[in-house]
Amino acid sequence: MGSRKKDRCKKSKHKKHKRSGDAGEAWEATKDRVRAHFLDGNTGPWAKSLAAQDAQSPRSAQNENGADPAEDAAASAQGGTATIAATRRGPDYSVPSSIDIVADPVLHALSIRRSISKVDPETPNDSDLLEIIRSISSVADHKALRPWRFLIIRGDDRHRLGDALDDAAGVVRKPGETNTKPLRAELLLALVSSPVEHDKVPEWEQHATAAGAGHLLELALWQAGWGVMWRSGNLTNTEPVRRLHRLDDHELLMGWFYIGAVPERYRQRLTTSTRPLPKPEQFLDTL
Ligand SMILES: Cc1cc2nc3c(=O)[nH]c(=O)nc-3n(C[C@H](O)[C@H](O)[C@H](O)COP(=O)(O)O)c2cc1C
């Protein structure tokens, strides 16, 4: 281990000793989870500046003004961008990216994620779900209002959902018949967006956080090896369906995540098929 890494380890141990009570327990519970890829200096601007530090002595890493060369470079890049922005429109792709979305496990998972429309019966257990939720609770959330929750729907509760959907659509079935749509998976998670009154955080931001939790859930399940598909529709926020989910007036049902095992035929196909990603340029522009 290089001296830089040792220093960082020392720092994190020091922090651990300073924590006590609930904060200390939370730290103990999460300390092994906080090693983000870039913290090891593998990627990102931090990696570049650490590599530069390794290559130079601590003294020579500072220029005559005492400024960090990495900061200098960033400042001059910003100036350059400002000059370019004044003369041309659109993003500047002339400097190639050093980001590798195949090598980086998180970026790779993001780029290959797919919805699985037909899942097999095996499902994550509720403890698995709790871990998945723990992992996605880092979702960006203005003022940490936590305006979202999931409801677990298994077994006969899926029939109750089918009945509520029928009720909302005015469908009357023959005795013994049932709405089979909620039966497409053994496990559904309903996502509820639950905004609170806040003078600095408008309601739409809180719905955005809830939607973010939904997208993170899909990604986390994918990464954990489970299949999932987010479904909703025109009936989602009708009165019978809202009543079944015990929603308050200000809450929104954001749909259901149909969850199960990835069928073998999908698994086979996923190893060979490559779905081309949309051209990223269409999602990026300047003012
Ligand atoms: C809020 C939301 C609701 C959705 N509802 C449905 C739905 O009811 N039926 C459906 O076929 N796809 C629905 N989708 C789209 C699928 O979840 C999925 O994203 C789409 O089939 C594309 O597949 P992919 O995720 O592999 O790109 C919904 C997506 C979102 C974000």
The ligand as a Gaussian input file, in Angstrom:
#p B3LYP/6-31G(d) Opt

LIG

0 1
 C      -43.018000       5.480000     -14.502000
 C      -42.925000       4.403000     -15.541000
 C      -44.039000       3.637000     -15.849000
 C      -43.998000       2.651000     -16.819000
 N      -45.112000       1.917000     -17.098000
 C      -45.078000       0.959000     -18.046000
 C      -46.205000       0.151000     -18.321000
 O      -47.247000       0.264000     -17.691000
 N      -46.105000      -0.756000     -19.304000
 C      -44.955000      -0.926000     -20.039000
 O      -44.922000      -1.760000     -20.934000
 N      -43.839000      -0.193000     -19.758000
 C      -43.872000       0.732000     -18.790000
 N      -42.750000       1.467000     -18.507000
 C      -41.512000       1.230000     -19.274000
 C      -40.778000      -0.010000     -18.833000
 O      -40.592000      -0.020000     -17.434000
 C      -39.393000      -0.086000     -19.503000
 O      -38.586000       0.992000     -19.105000
 C      -39.501000      -0.095000     -21.010000
 O      -40.186000      -1.269000     -21.414000
 C      -38.143000      -0.052000     -21.712000
 O      -37.323000      -1.109000     -21.308000
 P      -35.881000      -0.843000     -20.692000
 O      -36.097000      -0.325000     -19.304000
 O      -35.185000      -2.147000     -20.780000
 O      -35.247000       0.201000     -21.548000
 C      -42.781000       2.422000     -17.508000
 C      -41.642000       3.158000     -17.168000
 C      -41.709000       4.131000     -16.194000
 C      -40.453000       4.898000     -15.838000

